[in-house]
Amino acid sequence: MKHYSVLLMESIEGLHIQSDGIYVDGTLGRGGHSSEILKRIPNGHLYAFDRDESAIAESRERLSKIGDNFTLIHNRFSQLKKELTKYGITSISGMVLDLGVSSPQFDEAQRGFSYRFDAPLDMRMDQSQEISAWTIVNTWDYHELVRIFYQYGEESFSKQIARKIEQARAVKPIDTTFELVDVIKSALPSKVLNKKGHPAKKVFQAIRIAVNDELRELQIVLEDALDLLMPNGRLAVISFQSLEDRIVKETFASRSKGPQIDKRIPLLPSEIEEAPYRLVNRKPIIASEEELEENNRSHSAKLRIIERVR
């Protein structure tokens, strides 16, 4: 299946790319955003991160056809500052983050990300890490399962599903995605099973987020990227679900607020300290009608952009 980078041109244009700038793609994937950045920085350099070794290998070939002024880093994006320091980079011109799982990961059955294919329970973006979906489903206790299903999946039947998992794994381990789907279905009332959408979607999302520690990773990289931005530098973030978008929105809002001013004290405009960052778009940018028709994954995508002012 062809992989589409969602909101590609909107995020690239939103970065206001300078031809000699230092740019970071925190989510290399199959190189969609990185390719467009590289085309625009003949005198600059691109640093691109991914936890997935297959993404690094595939993208290296694609990017090499454009130029050689790039560095690919096999690590999670929360290691942004540490990794860039190795190359002597202490400030950047811009960065893009395209969150969530890439389409090829969903479409590779053996990776265990999707409830559409029968595969071993895995869901690791980085295949070298120890914890997998199997670990969570078969070893985490009832209360931990309830917590992640509710917090990360916003699943109303978290307790019922966790209890059924506990019962099923007491008989034999839950080894595959289809086995897990069957257990989830057994915990849900018929009115939920008959609803539109897959009954396992929320639980699979919750397990994937827990396996890859996605929300904590996101909080770390947002703070670090904002610190690294040079004046006029921009950070563009594409999110695909409400939990991610809430973190992005709240982080951007807190950084773009000026200092608290006592309204009782008269101040000239020149005396009011400007906020260090500004929101480029107050409302998130969403996919065009054309993109929605072409790429089903773009329906939930939201793009937010922030700029460092000083």
HULINLIN-V452321 format. One record per run of one state. SS is the DSSP state (h for helix, s for strand, l for the rest). FROM is the first residue (numbers start at 1). TO is the last residue. If there is no record, write none. Layout:
ss = [SS:SS]
from = [FROM:FROM]
to = [TO:TO]
This chain:
ss = [l:h:l:s:l:h:l:s:l:h:l:s:l:h:l:s:l:h:l:h:l:s:l:h:l:h:l:h:l:s:h:l:h:l:h:l:h:s:l:h:l:h:l:s:l:s:l:h:l:h:l:s:l]
from = [1:8:15:22:26:32:40:45:51:53:65:70:75:77:87:92:99:103:108:109:112:120:121:133:140:142:154:158:172:176:177:188:190:194:201:213:214:229:240:242:256:269:272:277:280:285:286:289:295:296:301:302:309]
to = [7:14:21:25:31:39:44:50:52:64:69:74:76:86:91:98:102:107:108:111:119:120:132:139:141:153:157:171:175:176:187:189:193:200:212:213:228:239:241:255:268:271:276:279:284:285:288:294:295:300:301:308:310]
